[in-house]
Amino acid sequence: MLAVAPPGSFGAHPKFRTRAIALLVLLTIITGCSRTTIRSVPPKPKLGRLLFDQGLTSFQEFTPTSYSRAAELLQQAVDLEPDNCLYRLHLVQALLFLALEQQLNQQAYQSNWHRAIAVLAKHGLYRLDATATNTAPIPALDCPGHEAFSLRLEAISLLDEFQPGGDRKALNRIARAIELEPNDPLNWFVRWKLNPSTRRQENAILKAASLPHDLALIHYEVGNYWLIKASYQQARESFERALELSPNHFRSFIGLAQAESAADDAKDVEHLYQKAAELAPGFIEGRILLGDYLAGLEETDAAVAQYRAVIKRNPDYEIAHLRLGMTLLQAGKFDQSEPSFERAVELNPSSYQAYYYLGNVWFSRRNLDRAMGFYEESLKYVLNFPEALYALGTVHFRKSNIQLALGYFEQVLQRNPRHADAYFSRASIYVRRKRYPKAIDDYNRALEFYDKQLGRLRESVISLEGRGLNKKADLERRRKARVERSIERTLTLKMEAEDLQLRGP
């Protein structure tokens, strides 16, 4: 009698048993469900953790774009795990760093600053101090194990860029953070940012650099430290290391350009400024510096385009209006430059440079009274301003106020004994007063300094041509031609004064 197989079995017949074993092996291979295989497959990380890790990676690129991307990723992580305190701290850090980058773009900067504070308040990480005279947030410190991180965020939020006058409080917070976590380079970075010009702060960035890290931001700030110290090779190396770690770090391109120019002012660094502007087209610092570089080469149209791009981004940025006006004025476009200086004065009523250049605009129109008013206004804010003093002397000379003119030219020479134009102008007054020996002496002094300028320019042209820096060589040739015209004019007037001296009274 055949045995009846129990339900679920394959029976006892060899043929069925063999098939069953084969089927079991095949299923094991397909599903990977052997005990060994199960143990070797790591558990899948949660989506929140994946977003958090991606956010950290983006943050450590240390660029405006990466801060923004980090904030988006970290916000998603927080939304998925709202009770994760560490996620929230990193989100706030990304927002604060983004706001720091955007401080000159006022609307965007304020937006991200307030967003950072809103995140802190929403999650109970910050509370408002009811006894404070302002609304500065202070940490509730309800994030166990991350007190130093929270203190660092508060120190950043108290930087002068965000809350004028908050640096003293910030110093206290970051000092405590350093006590708690002395090996975190970002704590030392914040200490450096509070005032990089003092010796104690300098030690802070060197300490950050000495700690084990792979942070482009720290290398960039060390580059700035070496720039301050005029150690340009070390500065270059630091900026280059930052770019190795974060190839899109636009500020390191700016730093590299400044280091190269400081070491050799003839070197062509336009491509570095261009790269910075390309990487961060919405951030105005790179464009301002590129505009300055182009204006220095007297490439008016290209410089103007950069300044106008800045103004489009931030219409209230005084420096951009001032530089735009200066560039147009240098090109002889007086009427076009005037609105820029007027706007600069609207934004900063104590802008001595804007008043001075408005004086130049009206002087070019031969309206001496208007020009004099602006020059005098300029000197209300900066007493030691030789250019305005010289301009006032010129105005009074044109108005035949000879004694006043003489007084201004002498003030200029007291401040700058190598001011060739002031010697030339004072000589003209001596000729009017028939004091020919003094006039001839001043013409000789003017020629002495003009000749020195001409010699430097000749050497510069030869050097630049030899290095193939044709654009800068052309600029130096134009400057050389202007000095040559001044020399020619001075020699002519000196000969006239000598002739008058020989004729006698």
VENDA-V73190 format. One record per residue. SS is DSSP state (alpha for helix, beta for strand, coil for the rest). OMEGA is omega as a letter, one per 20 degrees, with the letter a starting at -180 (999 if undefined). D_FIRST is the distance of its C-alpha to the first C-alpha in Angstrom with 2 decimals. Layout:
ss=SS omega=OMEGA d_first=D_FIRST
ss=SS omega=OMEGA d_first=D_FIRST
This chain:
ss=coil omega=a d_first=0.00
ss=coil omega=r d_first=3.73
ss=coil omega=r d_first=6.33
ss=coil omega=a d_first=9.07
ss=coil omega=r d_first=12.28
ss=coil omega=a d_first=15.19
ss=coil omega=r d_first=18.09
ss=coil omega=r d_first=20.43
ss=coil omega=r d_first=18.30
ss=coil omega=a d_first=17.78
ss=coil omega=a d_first=14.21
ss=coil omega=a d_first=13.41
ss=coil omega=a d_first=13.66
ss=alpha omega=a d_first=17.02
ss=alpha omega=a d_first=18.55
ss=alpha omega=a d_first=18.30
ss=alpha omega=r d_first=19.46
ss=alpha omega=r d_first=22.44
ss=alpha omega=a d_first=23.43
ss=alpha omega=a d_first=23.32
ss=alpha omega=r d_first=25.58
ss=alpha omega=a d_first=27.93
ss=alpha omega=r d_first=28.19
ss=alpha omega=r d_first=28.97
ss=alpha omega=a d_first=31.66
ss=alpha omega=r d_first=33.15
ss=alpha omega=r d_first=33.39
ss=alpha omega=a d_first=35.01
ss=alpha omega=a d_first=37.55
ss=alpha omega=a d_first=38.35
ss=alpha omega=a d_first=38.75
ss=coil omega=a d_first=40.24
ss=coil omega=r d_first=38.39
ss=coil omega=a d_first=37.90
ss=alpha omega=a d_first=39.58
ss=alpha omega=a d_first=42.33
ss=alpha omega=a d_first=43.15
ss=alpha omega=a d_first=43.47
ss=alpha omega=a d_first=45.95
ss=alpha omega=a d_first=48.05
ss=coil omega=a d_first=48.75
ss=coil omega=r d_first=51.84
ss=coil omega=r d_first=52.03
ss=coil omega=r d_first=54.04
ss=coil omega=r d_first=57.55
ss=coil omega=a d_first=58.64
ss=alpha omega=r d_first=60.75
ss=alpha omega=r d_first=63.67
ss=alpha omega=r d_first=63.65
ss=alpha omega=r d_first=63.53
ss=alpha omega=r d_first=66.53
ss=alpha omega=r d_first=68.31
ss=alpha omega=r d_first=67.90
ss=alpha omega=r d_first=69.10
ss=alpha omega=r d_first=72.04
ss=alpha omega=r d_first=73.03
ss=alpha omega=r d_first=72.91
ss=alpha omega=a d_first=75.15
ss=alpha omega=a d_first=77.54
ss=coil omega=r d_first=78.08
ss=coil omega=r d_first=79.48
ss=coil omega=r d_first=82.48
ss=coil omega=r d_first=83.71
ss=alpha omega=a d_first=84.55
ss=alpha omega=a d_first=81.67
ss=alpha omega=r d_first=79.19
ss=alpha omega=r d_first=80.36
ss=alpha omega=r d_first=79.84
ss=alpha omega=r d_first=76.37
ss=alpha omega=a d_first=75.51
ss=alpha omega=r d_first=76.68
ss=alpha omega=a d_first=74.46
ss=alpha omega=a d_first=71.35
ss=alpha omega=r d_first=72.08
ss=alpha omega=r d_first=72.75
ss=alpha omega=r d_first=69.30
ss=alpha omega=r d_first=67.82
ss=alpha omega=r d_first=69.81
ss=alpha omega=r d_first=68.68
ss=alpha omega=a d_first=65.03
ss=coil omega=a d_first=65.60
ss=coil omega=r d_first=68.75
ss=coil omega=a d_first=68.41
ss=coil omega=a d_first=68.57
ss=alpha omega=a d_first=72.09
ss=alpha omega=r d_first=72.17
ss=alpha omega=a d_first=71.43
ss=alpha omega=r d_first=74.35
ss=alpha omega=r d_first=76.72
ss=alpha omega=r d_first=75.96
ss=alpha omega=r d_first=76.44
ss=alpha omega=r d_first=79.86
ss=alpha omega=r d_first=80.76
ss=alpha omega=a d_first=80.02
ss=alpha omega=r d_first=82.12
ss=alpha omega=r d_first=85.02
ss=alpha omega=r d_first=85.08
ss=alpha omega=r d_first=85.03
ss=alpha omega=r d_first=87.88
ss=alpha omega=r d_first=89.86
ss=alpha omega=a d_first=89.54
ss=coil omega=a d_first=90.65
ss=coil omega=r d_first=93.59
ss=coil omega=r d_first=96.11
ss=coil omega=a d_first=94.20
ss=alpha omega=a d_first=95.08
ss=alpha omega=a d_first=92.93
ss=alpha omega=a d_first=89.67
ss=alpha omega=a d_first=90.55
ss=alpha omega=a d_first=91.21
ss=alpha omega=a d_first=88.04
ss=alpha omega=r d_first=85.79
ss=alpha omega=a d_first=87.75
ss=alpha omega=r d_first=87.31
ss=alpha omega=r d_first=83.65
ss=alpha omega=a d_first=83.12
ss=alpha omega=r d_first=84.88
ss=alpha omega=r d_first=82.91
ss=alpha omega=a d_first=79.62
ss=alpha omega=a d_first=80.88
ss=alpha omega=a d_first=82.08
ss=alpha omega=a d_first=78.96
ss=coil omega=r d_first=76.70
ss=coil omega=r d_first=79.08
ss=coil omega=r d_first=79.97
ss=beta omega=r d_first=83.64
ss=beta omega=r d_first=85.76
ss=beta omega=a d_first=89.38
ss=coil omega=a d_first=91.92
ss=coil omega=a d_first=93.74
ss=coil omega=a d_first=96.71
ss=coil omega=r d_first=97.14
ss=coil omega=r d_first=100.00
ss=coil omega=a d_first=97.71
ss=coil omega=a d_first=94.12
ss=coil omega=r d_first=92.88
ss=beta omega=r d_first=89.23
ss=beta omega=a d_first=88.27
ss=beta omega=r d_first=84.77
ss=coil omega=r d_first=82.84
ss=coil omega=r d_first=80.89
ss=coil omega=a d_first=77.68
ss=coil omega=a d_first=75.58
ss=coil omega=r d_first=74.39
ss=coil omega=a d_first=74.63
ss=coil omega=a d_first=76.67
ss=alpha omega=a d_first=80.14
ss=alpha omega=r d_first=81.80
ss=alpha omega=a d_first=80.27
ss=alpha omega=r d_first=81.51
ss=alpha omega=r d_first=84.95
ss=alpha omega=r d_first=85.13
ss=alpha omega=r d_first=84.37
ss=alpha omega=r d_first=87.08
ss=alpha omega=r d_first=89.53
ss=alpha omega=a d_first=88.84
ss=alpha omega=a d_first=89.35
ss=coil omega=r d_first=92.73
ss=coil omega=a d_first=94.01
ss=coil omega=r d_first=97.40
ss=coil omega=a d_first=95.92
ss=coil omega=a d_first=94.09
ss=coil omega=a d_first=96.32
ss=coil omega=a d_first=99.86
ss=coil omega=a d_first=100.93
ss=coil omega=a d_first=97.42
ss=alpha omega=a d_first=97.55
ss=alpha omega=r d_first=98.60
ss=alpha omega=a d_first=95.60
ss=alpha omega=r d_first=93.39
ss=alpha omega=r d_first=94.70
ss=alpha omega=a d_first=93.76
ss=alpha omega=a d_first=90.22
ss=alpha omega=r d_first=89.55
ss=alpha omega=r d_first=91.11
ss=alpha omega=r d_first=88.60
ss=alpha omega=r d_first=85.73
ss=alpha omega=r d_first=86.88
ss=alpha omega=a d_first=86.99
ss=alpha omega=a d_first=83.38
ss=coil omega=a d_first=82.10
ss=coil omega=a d_first=84.71
ss=coil omega=r d_first=82.41
ss=coil omega=a d_first=81.76
ss=alpha omega=r d_first=84.03
ss=alpha omega=r d_first=84.10
ss=alpha omega=r d_first=85.81
ss=alpha omega=r d_first=88.54
ss=alpha omega=r d_first=88.69
ss=alpha omega=r d_first=89.57
ss=alpha omega=r d_first=92.16
ss=alpha omega=a d_first=93.73
ss=alpha omega=a d_first=93.75
ss=alpha omega=r d_first=95.81
ss=coil omega=a d_first=98.87
ss=coil omega=a d_first=98.44
ss=coil omega=a d_first=102.16
ss=coil omega=a d_first=102.48
ss=alpha omega=a d_first=101.84
ss=alpha omega=r d_first=99.27
ss=alpha omega=r d_first=97.28
ss=alpha omega=r d_first=97.57
ss=alpha omega=a d_first=95.95
ss=alpha omega=a d_first=93.09
ss=alpha omega=r d_first=92.15
ss=alpha omega=r d_first=92.50
ss=alpha omega=r d_first=90.18
ss=alpha omega=a d_first=87.63
ss=alpha omega=a d_first=87.89
ss=alpha omega=a d_first=87.38
ss=coil omega=r d_first=84.02
ss=coil omega=r d_first=80.77
ss=coil omega=r d_first=80.17
ss=coil omega=a d_first=79.49
ss=coil omega=r d_first=81.32
ss=alpha omega=a d_first=83.54
ss=alpha omega=a d_first=85.58
ss=alpha omega=r d_first=86.70
ss=alpha omega=r d_first=87.78
ss=alpha omega=a d_first=89.69
ss=alpha omega=r d_first=91.54
ss=alpha omega=r d_first=92.33
ss=alpha omega=r d_first=93.84
ss=alpha omega=r d_first=96.03
ss=alpha omega=a d_first=97.08
ss=alpha omega=r d_first=98.20
ss=alpha omega=r d_first=100.06
ss=alpha omega=a d_first=102.03
ss=coil omega=a d_first=102.79
ss=coil omega=r d_first=103.87
ss=coil omega=a d_first=101.33
ss=alpha omega=r d_first=100.34
ss=alpha omega=r d_first=98.24
ss=alpha omega=r d_first=96.04
ss=alpha omega=r d_first=95.89
ss=alpha omega=a d_first=94.73
ss=alpha omega=r d_first=92.01
ss=alpha omega=r d_first=90.72
ss=alpha omega=r d_first=90.67
ss=alpha omega=r d_first=88.96
ss=alpha omega=r d_first=86.26
ss=alpha omega=a d_first=85.74
ss=alpha omega=r d_first=85.30
ss=alpha omega=a d_first=82.77
ss=alpha omega=a d_first=80.65
ss=coil omega=a d_first=81.39
ss=coil omega=a d_first=82.72
ss=coil omega=a d_first=83.62
ss=coil omega=a d_first=85.69
ss=alpha omega=a d_first=88.83
ss=alpha omega=r d_first=90.98
ss=alpha omega=r d_first=90.50
ss=alpha omega=r d_first=91.90
ss=alpha omega=r d_first=94.91
ss=alpha omega=r d_first=95.25
ss=alpha omega=r d_first=95.03
ss=alpha omega=a d_first=97.74
ss=alpha omega=r d_first=99.98
ss=alpha omega=r d_first=99.50
ss=alpha omega=a d_first=100.29
ss=alpha omega=r d_first=103.37
ss=alpha omega=r d_first=104.61
ss=alpha omega=a d_first=104.41
ss=coil omega=a d_first=105.98
ss=coil omega=r d_first=107.42
ss=coil omega=a d_first=107.81
ss=coil omega=r d_first=104.12
ss=coil omega=a d_first=102.38
ss=coil omega=a d_first=99.68
ss=alpha omega=a d_first=99.45
ss=alpha omega=r d_first=95.96
ss=alpha omega=r d_first=94.74
ss=alpha omega=r d_first=96.19
ss=alpha omega=a d_first=94.84
ss=alpha omega=r d_first=91.35
ss=alpha omega=a d_first=91.59
ss=alpha omega=r d_first=92.68
ss=alpha omega=a d_first=89.89
ss=alpha omega=a d_first=87.19
ss=coil omega=a d_first=88.51
ss=coil omega=a d_first=90.54
ss=coil omega=a d_first=90.52
ss=coil omega=b d_first=91.94
ss=alpha omega=a d_first=95.66
ss=alpha omega=r d_first=96.56
ss=alpha omega=a d_first=95.58
ss=alpha omega=r d_first=97.48
ss=alpha omega=a d_first=100.59
ss=alpha omega=r d_first=100.67
ss=alpha omega=r d_first=100.09
ss=alpha omega=r d_first=102.91
ss=alpha omega=a d_first=105.18
ss=alpha omega=a d_first=104.45
ss=alpha omega=r d_first=105.22
ss=alpha omega=r d_first=108.33
ss=alpha omega=r d_first=109.51
ss=coil omega=a d_first=109.30
ss=coil omega=r d_first=111.30
ss=coil omega=a d_first=108.45
ss=alpha omega=a d_first=109.39
ss=alpha omega=a d_first=107.04
ss=alpha omega=r d_first=103.94
ss=alpha omega=r d_first=104.88
ss=alpha omega=r d_first=105.70
ss=alpha omega=r d_first=102.29
ss=alpha omega=a d_first=100.59
ss=alpha omega=r d_first=102.78
ss=alpha omega=r d_first=102.27
ss=alpha omega=r d_first=98.50
ss=alpha omega=a d_first=98.82
ss=alpha omega=r d_first=101.00
ss=alpha omega=r d_first=98.56
ss=alpha omega=a d_first=95.88
ss=coil omega=a d_first=98.15
ss=coil omega=a d_first=101.42
ss=coil omega=a d_first=102.73
ss=coil omega=a d_first=102.56
ss=alpha omega=a d_first=106.21
ss=alpha omega=a d_first=105.95
ss=alpha omega=r d_first=104.61
ss=alpha omega=a d_first=107.57
ss=alpha omega=a d_first=109.99
ss=alpha omega=r d_first=108.62
ss=alpha omega=r d_first=108.54
ss=alpha omega=a d_first=112.17
ss=alpha omega=a d_first=113.23
ss=alpha omega=r d_first=111.62
ss=alpha omega=r d_first=113.29
ss=alpha omega=r d_first=116.61
ss=alpha omega=r d_first=116.44
ss=coil omega=r d_first=116.03
ss=coil omega=a d_first=119.14
ss=coil omega=a d_first=117.24
ss=alpha omega=a d_first=119.22
ss=alpha omega=r d_first=118.58
ss=alpha omega=a d_first=114.83
ss=alpha omega=a d_first=114.71
ss=alpha omega=a d_first=116.57
ss=alpha omega=r d_first=113.75
ss=alpha omega=r d_first=111.45
ss=alpha omega=r d_first=113.99
ss=alpha omega=r d_first=114.68
ss=alpha omega=r d_first=110.98
ss=alpha omega=r d_first=110.80
ss=alpha omega=r d_first=113.67
ss=alpha omega=a d_first=111.93
ss=alpha omega=a d_first=108.85
ss=coil omega=a d_first=110.92
ss=coil omega=r d_first=114.52
ss=coil omega=a d_first=115.38
ss=coil omega=a d_first=114.30
ss=alpha omega=r d_first=117.39
ss=alpha omega=r d_first=116.13
ss=alpha omega=r d_first=115.73
ss=alpha omega=r d_first=119.32
ss=alpha omega=a d_first=120.62
ss=alpha omega=r d_first=119.01
ss=alpha omega=r d_first=120.21
ss=alpha omega=r d_first=123.64
ss=alpha omega=r d_first=123.11
ss=alpha omega=a d_first=122.18
ss=alpha omega=r d_first=125.42
ss=alpha omega=r d_first=127.46
ss=alpha omega=r d_first=126.27
ss=coil omega=r d_first=127.60
ss=coil omega=r d_first=130.92
ss=coil omega=a d_first=130.66
ss=alpha omega=a d_first=131.90
ss=alpha omega=r d_first=132.04
ss=alpha omega=r d_first=128.40
ss=alpha omega=a d_first=127.38
ss=alpha omega=r d_first=129.39
ss=alpha omega=r d_first=127.75
ss=alpha omega=r d_first=124.27
ss=alpha omega=r d_first=125.28
ss=alpha omega=r d_first=126.82
ss=alpha omega=r d_first=123.70
ss=alpha omega=a d_first=121.61
ss=alpha omega=r d_first=123.79
ss=alpha omega=a d_first=123.27
ss=alpha omega=r d_first=119.72
ss=coil omega=a d_first=120.27
ss=coil omega=a d_first=123.77
ss=coil omega=a d_first=123.20
ss=coil omega=a d_first=122.32
ss=alpha omega=a d_first=124.57
ss=alpha omega=r d_first=123.54
ss=alpha omega=r d_first=124.67
ss=alpha omega=r d_first=127.85
ss=alpha omega=r d_first=128.67
ss=alpha omega=r d_first=127.98
ss=alpha omega=r d_first=130.34
ss=alpha omega=r d_first=132.98
ss=alpha omega=r d_first=132.64
ss=alpha omega=a d_first=132.96
ss=alpha omega=r d_first=136.09
ss=alpha omega=r d_first=137.55
ss=alpha omega=a d_first=137.06
ss=coil omega=r d_first=138.71
ss=coil omega=r d_first=141.59
ss=coil omega=a d_first=140.81
ss=alpha omega=a d_first=141.58
ss=alpha omega=r d_first=141.81
ss=alpha omega=r d_first=138.45
ss=alpha omega=a d_first=136.88
ss=alpha omega=a d_first=138.27
ss=alpha omega=r d_first=136.82
ss=alpha omega=r d_first=133.31
ss=alpha omega=r d_first=133.46
ss=alpha omega=r d_first=134.59
ss=alpha omega=r d_first=131.71
ss=alpha omega=a d_first=129.32
ss=alpha omega=r d_first=130.91
ss=alpha omega=a d_first=130.77
ss=alpha omega=a d_first=127.01
ss=coil omega=a d_first=126.50
ss=coil omega=r d_first=129.37
ss=coil omega=a d_first=127.73
ss=coil omega=a d_first=127.74
ss=alpha omega=a d_first=129.54
ss=alpha omega=r d_first=129.95
ss=alpha omega=r d_first=131.62
ss=alpha omega=r d_first=134.17
ss=alpha omega=a d_first=134.82
ss=alpha omega=r d_first=135.35
ss=alpha omega=r d_first=137.56
ss=alpha omega=r d_first=139.65
ss=alpha omega=r d_first=140.26
ss=alpha omega=r d_first=141.70
ss=alpha omega=r d_first=143.95
ss=alpha omega=r d_first=145.25
ss=alpha omega=a d_first=146.15
ss=coil omega=r d_first=148.04
ss=coil omega=r d_first=149.70
ss=coil omega=a d_first=148.23
ss=alpha omega=r d_first=147.59
ss=alpha omega=r d_first=146.96
ss=alpha omega=r d_first=144.18
ss=alpha omega=a d_first=142.79
ss=alpha omega=r d_first=142.80
ss=alpha omega=r d_first=141.13
ss=alpha omega=r d_first=138.33
ss=alpha omega=r d_first=137.89
ss=alpha omega=r d_first=137.56
ss=alpha omega=r d_first=134.94
ss=alpha omega=r d_first=133.03
ss=alpha omega=r d_first=133.23
ss=alpha omega=a d_first=132.01
ss=alpha omega=r d_first=128.79
ss=alpha omega=r d_first=128.36
ss=alpha omega=r d_first=128.74
ss=alpha omega=r d_first=126.06
ss=alpha omega=a d_first=123.70
ss=alpha omega=r d_first=124.53
ss=alpha omega=r d_first=123.93
ss=alpha omega=a d_first=120.49
ss=alpha omega=r d_first=119.60
ss=alpha omega=r d_first=120.79
ss=alpha omega=a d_first=118.67
ss=alpha omega=r d_first=115.70
ss=alpha omega=a d_first=116.04
ss=alpha omega=a d_first=116.23
ss=alpha omega=a d_first=113.21
ss=alpha omega=r d_first=111.10
ss=alpha omega=r d_first=112.04
ss=alpha omega=r d_first=111.15
ss=coil omega=r d_first=107.68
ss=coil omega=r d_first=107.14
ss=coil omega=a d_first=107.14
ss=alpha omega=a d_first=109.16
ss=alpha omega=r d_first=108.48
ss=alpha omega=r d_first=109.88
ss=alpha omega=r d_first=112.67
ss=alpha omega=r d_first=113.79
ss=alpha omega=a d_first=113.87
ss=alpha omega=r d_first=115.99
ss=alpha omega=r d_first=118.33
ss=alpha omega=r d_first=118.89
ss=alpha omega=r d_first=119.66
ss=alpha omega=r d_first=121.94
ss=alpha omega=r d_first=123.84
ss=alpha omega=r d_first=124.42
ss=alpha omega=r d_first=125.80
ss=alpha omega=r d_first=128.02
ss=alpha omega=r d_first=129.49
ss=alpha omega=r d_first=130.21
ss=alpha omega=a d_first=131.94
ss=alpha omega=a d_first=134.01
ss=alpha omega=a d_first=135.14
ss=alpha omega=r d_first=135.96
ss=alpha omega=r d_first=138.01
ss=alpha omega=a d_first=139.97
ss=alpha omega=r d_first=140.85
ss=alpha omega=r d_first=141.66
ss=alpha omega=r d_first=144.12
ss=alpha omega=r d_first=145.70
ss=alpha omega=r d_first=146.09
ss=alpha omega=r d_first=147.68
ss=alpha omega=r d_first=150.06
ss=alpha omega=r d_first=151.03
ss=alpha omega=r d_first=151.62
ss=alpha omega=a d_first=153.96
ss=alpha omega=r d_first=155.93
ss=coil omega=a d_first=156.60
ss=coil omega=999 d_first=157.41
